[in-house]
Amino acid sequence: MAVQQSQFVLPRATRVTLWLIGILAGLWVLFAVAINSGQSQLFLDLYEGMRLTASDVVPGVELWQVATYAWLHDLNGISHVLFNCLGLYFLGTTLERRWGGKTFLKFFVLTGVIAGVFSVLVGLILPGTFDVPIVGASGALFGIIAAYSILFPDASILLMFVIPVKSRYLVWIAIGIDIILFFAMPRYDVAIQTHIGGALAGWLLISGNWHPRIFWPKVTGLFKKTPTRPKLKVVPGGRSVGGRANPGRNDRYLN
């Protein structure tokens, strides 16, 4: 994925994004070398203790897993960590420039945790299908994709570096591909529940619907009858009051 302007341009990475990519890649190398060499039982135990499994969190009370799983990746190949780092690089830099490093880091961590909690709930409801070990920053990445789709809906994205699409459709395309592959492939080993949870987390944080003050009036409003408004007569000579919309109105809920 890449932002398309007049031509393909590599964005200049920002500080927090580079640190996140470095940490994710560094942890993958560390665990891959230590575990795949068969020389370190300590790292194997640490890896298994950090990955997310619903039955370990509830009733196992290993609550830290909803946060630690996002910093690990599949050790059997490089594609998992590579694609997550690429997505973080191309989309995360734009969001970090808009929000600043501190807010972007908070968003990355929160979306990962919310996606982890959502995965645990789904794993407890459907244990036969979804109570499996989960690793990867994909939940946080889907939160970033959702945020980018909301804040930059008309930006042009080169999907797979080839197909141009409006970013407003990006999160739906990603989730749609997940759903299709989940039902089409008998052994689809991607945590679709974590992806959906991450996208949901991104939407909640950007829209402000995580806050009861914002969300609850919308819920109660669905059950209220819309009052019949009296017809108004326009009287010539009135004075209109102008105003400007805040271009960053969606961002205020992140602070």
Buried (B, 14 or more C-beta within 10 A) or exposed (E): BBBBEEEEEEBEBBEBBBEBBEEBBEBBEEBBEBBEEEEBEEBBEBBEEBBBBBBBBEEEEBEEBBBBBBBBBBBEEBEBBBBBBBBBBBBBBBBBBBBBBEBBBBBBBBBBBBBBBBBBBBBBEEEEEBBBBBBBBBBBBBBBBBBBBBBBEEBEBBBEEEEEBEBBBBBEBBBEEBEEEBEEEEEEEBBBBBBBBBBBBBBBBBBBBBEEEEBEEEEEEEEEEEEEEEEEEEEEEEEEEEEEEEEEEBBEBBE
